[in-house]
Amino acid sequence: MEDINMQDEIPINSSIEIETLNRLSKQLRLSLIFNGVLLFAVLILYIFFFRTVKDNSSSSATSSGGIGNNNIAYVNSDTLIENYDMVKELKTDLEKKKVILEAEVTSKQQSFEAKVKNYQDNLLKKRISDEQAKNAESKLMKERQDIMELSDKYTHLLGQQELEMNYRVQDSIINIVHRMNNSKKYDFILGFSKGGGILFANEKHNITKDVLKQLNEEYKKK
């Protein structure tokens, strides 16, 4: 975000150009765009990889899908994100909060722009003195800075909450997969997603439905 020095952008005398104020307002509007906070689609697009060592086992792979001496399965991360009830609820909650915070910042921005317009009118019609113009300029700069800081604060807040939600979802998935593996005894459980590191996965190794069913059943109990 580009900082604007008051003395560089607005001369501390009786003349403040309309073009300068318009540019100020435009820069403010651009600064209020929340930059990519609600990107739940990238929640688990990376590959999560688990390794479980079998108890003194060197037997060949079972019918559930082995390669060599390894018993392998995979989970479609994209499918989990689209259908896991916890993700749906957390995403909805975060979107609602985002709307509320954006509305607050937008309201303050609109109030600021109205004050800028009023200042322009007073200046053009010579209804204020040089001293009054100087005071008005100072107040406008302070209000502009406050709004920008509030926008940054809310952006950080939403980003932090999204990060915490991501960890919560990730932990729940890892927990379920590990517990399911107590009976399945897979050597590897891979995370498969479009654009991820795994370019092809045989459908017979897909355990996504079982994982998703277990996730949603346990989430409903909470």
C-alpha distance (Angstrom), angle and dihedral (degrees) to the residues before:
residue distance angle dihedral
M1 . . .
E2 3.80 . .
D3 3.78 114.1 .
I4 3.79 117.2 -138.6
N5 3.77 118.1 -144.1
M6 3.79 109.6 -140.5
Q7 3.78 95.1 -140.6
D8 3.82 92.3 47.2
E9 3.81 96.5 47.2
I10 3.81 101.1 32.9
P11 3.78 121.5 31.0
I12 3.77 113.5 -132.0
N13 3.76 94.3 -123.3
S14 3.76 135.3 82.1
S15 3.82 95.7 -74.1
I16 3.78 121.8 79.3
E17 3.79 112.5 166.0
I18 3.79 120.4 -127.2
E19 3.79 90.3 -136.1
T20 3.80 90.6 57.3
L21 3.79 92.5 51.0
N22 3.79 91.8 47.4
R23 3.79 89.6 52.4
L24 3.81 89.5 48.4
S25 3.79 91.2 54.0
K26 3.79 92.0 46.3
Q27 3.80 92.1 51.5
L28 3.77 89.4 49.2
R29 3.80 92.8 52.4
L30 3.79 90.3 51.8
S31 3.80 91.4 49.7
L32 3.80 91.5 55.4
I33 3.79 95.0 64.2
F34 3.78 108.2 111.3
N35 3.78 103.8 -129.3
G36 3.73 110.3 -132.7
V37 3.77 102.0 -50.1
L38 3.78 98.1 145.6
L39 3.82 99.5 57.4
F40 3.76 99.4 136.8
A41 3.79 90.3 149.1
V42 3.82 88.8 78.1
L43 3.79 92.8 50.9
I44 3.79 96.2 114.4
L45 3.80 104.9 -0.6
Y46 3.78 89.3 124.4
I47 3.80 116.8 83.3
F48 3.77 115.4 -96.8
F49 3.77 109.8 -155.7
F50 3.79 128.9 -164.7
R51 3.75 129.4 -171.5
T52 3.82 121.6 -163.2
V53 3.77 119.6 -179.6
K54 3.77 114.8 -140.8
D55 3.79 117.9 -128.6
N56 3.80 104.4 -96.1
S57 3.78 89.6 -41.3
S58 3.78 125.8 150.2
S59 3.79 96.5 154.4
S60 3.80 122.5 131.7
A61 3.81 121.7 -90.3
T62 3.79 118.8 -74.0
S63 3.80 125.9 -122.0
S64 3.83 91.0 -93.3
G65 3.76 88.6 83.0
G66 3.77 121.7 -64.5
I67 3.77 133.8 176.4
G68 3.77 114.5 -157.0
N69 3.78 106.9 -42.4
N70 3.79 93.5 -22.5
N71 3.79 126.4 98.0
I72 3.80 105.3 -145.2
A73 3.81 136.2 -175.4
Y74 3.79 135.6 164.3
V75 3.79 139.7 -151.2
N76 3.82 123.8 -145.4
S77 3.81 102.6 -128.3
D78 3.82 93.5 -166.3
T79 3.80 91.3 56.4
L80 3.80 91.4 49.9
I81 3.79 92.3 51.9
E82 3.80 92.8 48.8
N83 3.80 96.0 46.9
Y84 3.81 108.3 27.4
D85 3.81 107.3 110.9
M86 3.80 92.9 -147.0
V87 3.81 91.0 58.6
K88 3.81 91.8 48.7
E89 3.80 92.5 51.5
L90 3.80 95.9 43.6
K91 3.79 91.4 46.9
T92 3.81 91.6 51.1
D93 3.81 91.7 49.2
L94 3.79 92.4 49.5
E95 3.80 92.6 47.7
K96 3.80 90.8 52.6
K97 3.79 91.6 50.9
K98 3.80 90.9 47.0
V99 3.81 90.8 53.8
I100 3.81 91.6 50.7
L101 3.81 94.3 49.1
E102 3.79 93.6 44.4
A103 3.81 90.1 50.3
E104 3.80 90.5 53.7
V105 3.80 92.8 50.6
T106 3.81 92.0 44.4
S107 3.80 90.9 51.5
K108 3.79 91.2 52.7
Q109 3.77 90.8 46.6
Q110 3.80 92.2 52.2
S111 3.79 90.6 49.1
F112 3.79 89.5 50.6
E113 3.80 92.7 50.4
A114 3.80 90.5 50.3
K115 3.81 89.3 54.1
V116 3.80 90.5 49.0
K117 3.80 90.2 52.6
N118 3.79 91.5 47.8
Y119 3.80 89.9 50.7
Q120 3.80 90.6 50.7
D121 3.80 91.3 51.6
N122 3.80 93.4 48.0
L123 3.78 91.2 48.0
L124 3.80 95.7 48.2
K125 3.78 92.6 47.1
K126 3.81 91.3 45.0
R127 3.79 93.3 -124.4
I128 3.81 93.5 140.7
S129 3.80 133.5 57.0
D130 3.78 126.6 -123.1
E131 3.80 90.3 -99.9
Q132 3.79 92.3 49.7
A133 3.81 90.1 48.5
K134 3.79 90.8 52.0
N135 3.81 91.9 50.6
A136 3.79 91.6 47.0
E137 3.80 91.1 51.4
S138 3.79 91.3 51.7
K139 3.80 92.6 49.8
L140 3.79 92.3 48.3
M141 3.79 91.7 51.9
K142 3.80 91.4 48.7
E143 3.80 92.6 48.8
R144 3.78 91.6 47.4
Q145 3.81 91.0 52.1
D146 3.81 92.0 48.1
I147 3.80 91.6 53.5
M148 3.79 92.4 48.8
E149 3.81 90.9 50.1
L150 3.81 90.7 48.8
S151 3.79 90.5 51.3
D152 3.81 90.9 50.7
K153 3.80 90.6 47.3
Y154 3.80 92.9 52.8
T155 3.80 92.3 44.7
H156 3.80 89.7 54.3
L157 3.81 91.7 45.1
L158 3.80 93.8 52.2
G159 3.78 91.7 44.6
Q160 3.80 91.5 51.9
Q161 3.80 92.4 48.8
E162 3.79 91.3 49.0
L163 3.79 90.2 51.0
E164 3.81 91.1 51.4
M165 3.82 90.3 49.2
N166 3.80 90.5 50.2
Y167 3.80 91.0 53.3
R168 3.79 90.6 48.3
V169 3.80 92.9 52.6
Q170 3.78 92.8 43.0
D171 3.81 92.4 50.7
S172 3.81 91.8 50.0
I173 3.81 91.5 52.1
I174 3.78 94.0 46.7
N175 3.81 90.5 48.0
I176 3.81 93.1 51.4
V177 3.80 93.3 46.1
H178 3.79 92.7 50.8
R179 3.79 93.0 48.3
M180 3.79 92.4 47.3
N181 3.78 88.9 50.5
N182 3.80 91.2 58.8
S183 3.78 86.7 79.2
K184 3.81 101.4 25.1
K185 3.80 94.8 50.3
Y186 3.78 97.4 -155.2
D187 3.77 118.0 177.8
F188 3.80 91.9 -151.1
I189 3.79 133.7 19.9
L190 3.79 110.8 -174.4
G191 3.78 130.9 -164.3
F192 3.81 111.9 -128.6
S193 3.81 122.3 -165.4
K194 3.77 137.3 156.3
G195 3.77 108.6 -87.8
G196 3.80 91.7 14.3
G197 3.79 129.5 124.3
I198 3.81 95.5 -87.3
L199 3.80 109.3 78.4
F200 3.81 97.4 -175.5
A201 3.80 136.0 16.2
N202 3.78 127.1 -178.3
E203 3.80 109.8 -120.5
K204 3.82 92.0 -133.4
H205 3.82 88.5 70.9
N206 3.83 92.6 52.6
I207 3.82 113.4 116.9
T208 3.80 95.7 165.4
K209 3.82 95.4 116.1
D210 3.80 92.2 53.0
V211 3.81 92.6 47.9
L212 3.82 93.1 45.7
K213 3.79 92.4 48.1
Q214 3.79 91.3 51.4
L215 3.82 92.1 46.4
N216 3.80 94.6 52.1
E217 3.80 94.1 42.8
E218 3.78 91.7 53.8
Y219 3.80 93.1 43.0
K220 3.82 91.1 54.5
K221 3.79 89.6 55.7
K222 3.83 92.0 58.8
